């Protein structure tokens, strides 16, 4: 399954045109600061967080529930996994100094870590049937058993949330950023008079 979405901003459909429009807004805001603290990056990061929440909420709604008969067979550390709340699926910043050194100013993800990420991958992409070895100690001796884990059909919910949420998320990002930058420009020009 290939996911793509055509974004639209102020009637423009091509990414270079959208980028050029955003760049002109960035230039207008940056030049209005003079000696004041530039809050442009904070505005971008805040707008991106709100936009990413649109996709995150869609992913939570689309996430399948773990069936009780499957949950009953899992060890205690995996029983707590849920894709319907923040314990299993989360929205977070994914920035690093390395990315900042490459000129990336904001990055956010919808995902998870640890055992939940393994489960999410199996749900999102499916999995083939496999044999799982298990060992336990019985009366001081190691006992090995094997259990057959069945094939699981893919249930893509993250990709669907991204595909169906791309334009609404982009609209939230653009409108929030425009409002914040307009307010920033008003404050900056008010203070320079």
C-alpha positions in Angstrom: 0.0 0.0 0.0 1.4 3.3 -1.0 0.3 6.4 0.9 0.4 9.8 -0.8 -1.7 12.9 -0.3 -2.1 16.1 -2.4 -1.7 19.1 -0.1 -3.3 22.4 -0.9 -2.3 25.7 0.5 -3.8 29.0 -0.6 -4.8 27.4 -3.9 -1.3 26.1 -4.5 -0.8 22.3 -5.0 2.9 21.8 -5.8 5.2 21.5 -2.8 7.8 24.0 -4.3 5.0 26.6 -4.5 3.8 25.9 -1.0 7.4 26.1 0.3 7.9 29.4 -1.5 4.7 30.8 0.1 5.8 29.6 3.6 9.3 31.0 3.0 7.9 34.5 2.1 5.9 34.4 5.4 9.0 33.4 7.3 11.0 36.2 5.7 8.3 38.8 6.6 8.2 37.6 10.2 12.0 37.5 10.6 12.6 41.0 9.2 10.0 42.5 11.6 11.9 41.5 14.7 14.8 43.9 14.6 16.4 43.6 18.0 13.6 41.6 19.7 13.8 37.9 20.4 12.8 35.8 17.4 10.0 33.5 18.3 9.6 32.0 14.8 10.9 28.6 15.7 8.6 28.3 18.8 5.7 29.2 16.5 6.6 26.5 14.0 7.1 23.9 16.7 3.8 24.8 18.4 1.9 24.7 15.0 3.5 21.4 14.1 2.5 19.9 17.5 -1.1 20.9 16.9 -1.0 19.5 13.4 0.5 16.2 14.5 -2.2 15.8 17.1 -4.8 15.7 14.3 -3.0 12.5 12.9 -2.4 11.1 16.5 -6.1 11.4 17.3 -7.1 9.7 14.1 -4.6 6.9 14.8 -6.1 6.4 18.3 -9.6 6.1 16.8 -8.5 3.6 14.1 -6.2 1.5 16.3 -7.6 -2.0 16.7 -8.2 -3.4 20.2 -6.2 -6.4 21.4 -8.6 -9.3 21.8 -9.0 -10.6 25.3 -8.0 -14.2 24.4 -4.7 -12.9 23.0 -4.1 -10.7 25.9 -4.7 -13.6 28.3 -1.8 -15.6 26.8 0.7 -12.7 27.0 3.3 -12.2 29.8 2.5 -9.5 32.4 4.8 -6.9 30.8 2.9 -7.2 27.5 -0.6 -7.2 29.0 -0.4 -3.5 29.6 0.0 -2.6 25.9 -2.9 -0.7 24.5 -3.1 1.1 21.2 -6.1 3.1 22.2 -4.2 5.4 24.7 -0.8 7.0 25.5 0.5 3.8 27.1 0.9 2.2 23.7 0.7 5.0 21.1 2.1 8.5 21.7 2.7 11.8 19.9 6.1 13.4 20.6 8.9 15.5 19.4 11.6 13.8 17.5 14.2 16.6 17.2 17.9 16.1 17.8 21.0 18.3 17.5 22.1 16.3 14.5 18.8 17.2 12.7 19.1 20.9 13.8 22.6 21.0 12.3 21.1 19.9 9.0 18.6 22.8 9.1 15.5 20.9 10.3 13.7 23.1 12.7 10.8 20.9 13.9 9.9 17.2 13.7 7.2 15.2 15.5 6.2 11.5 15.4 3.3 9.3 16.2 4.6 6.0 17.4 5.8 4.0 20.4 8.8 2.3 21.9 9.7 -1.1 23.4 7.2 -4.0 23.2 4.4 -1.7 22.0 6.4 -0.8 18.9 6.8 -4.5 18.0 3.1 -5.1 18.4 2.3 -1.9 16.4 4.5 -3.1 13.5 2.9 -6.6 13.5 -0.6 -5.0 13.4 0.3 -2.4 10.8 2.1 -4.7 8.4 0.9 -8.1 9.4 3.2 -11.1 10.0 3.9 -14.6 8.8 3.3 -17.7 10.8 6.3 -18.6 13.0 7.5 -20.9 15.8 8.4 -19.3 19.0 10.8 -21.1 21.4 10.2 -20.9 25.1 12.3 -22.0 28.0 11.6 -22.4 31.6 13.3 -23.9 34.6 11.5 -26.9 36.2 13.1 -28.5 39.2 16.5 -27.1 38.3 16.4 -28.3 34.7 15.8 -26.2 31.7 12.7 -27.3 29.8 12.3 -26.1 26.2 9.0 -25.9 24.4 7.8 -24.4 21.2 4.6 -22.8 20.3 3.2 -22.0 16.9 2.2 -18.3 16.3 -0.3 -17.9 13.5 -0.2 -15.6 10.6 -1.7 -12.1 11.2 -3.4 -10.1 8.5 -2.2 -6.5 8.2 -4.5 -3.9 9.8 -3.0 -0.6 8.8 -4.2 2.1 11.1 -1.2 4.5 11.3 -0.8 4.8 7.5 -4.5 5.3 7.1 -4.5 8.0 9.8 -1.7 9.7 8.0 -3.3 9.4 4.6 -6.7 10.7 5.7 -5.3 13.2 8.1 -2.6 14.9 6.0 -4.7 17.7 4.6 -6.6 18.5 7.8 -3.2 18.4 9.7 -1.6 20.7 7.1 -4.6 23.1 7.4 -4.2 23.2 11.2 -0.4 23.8 10.8 -0.8 26.6 8.2 -3.7 28.4 9.9 -2.0 28.2 13.4 1.3 29.4 12.0 -0.3 32.3 10.1 -2.2 33.4 13.2 0.9 33.2 15.5 3.1 34.9 12.9 0.5 37.7 12.4 0.4 38.2 16.1 4.2 38.2 16.3 4.5 40.7 13.5 1.9 43.0 15.2 3.8 42.8 18.5 7.1 43.4 16.8 5.9 46.4 14.8 4.0 47.9 17.8 7.2 47.8 19.9 9.3 49.5 17.2 7.1 52.6 16.9 
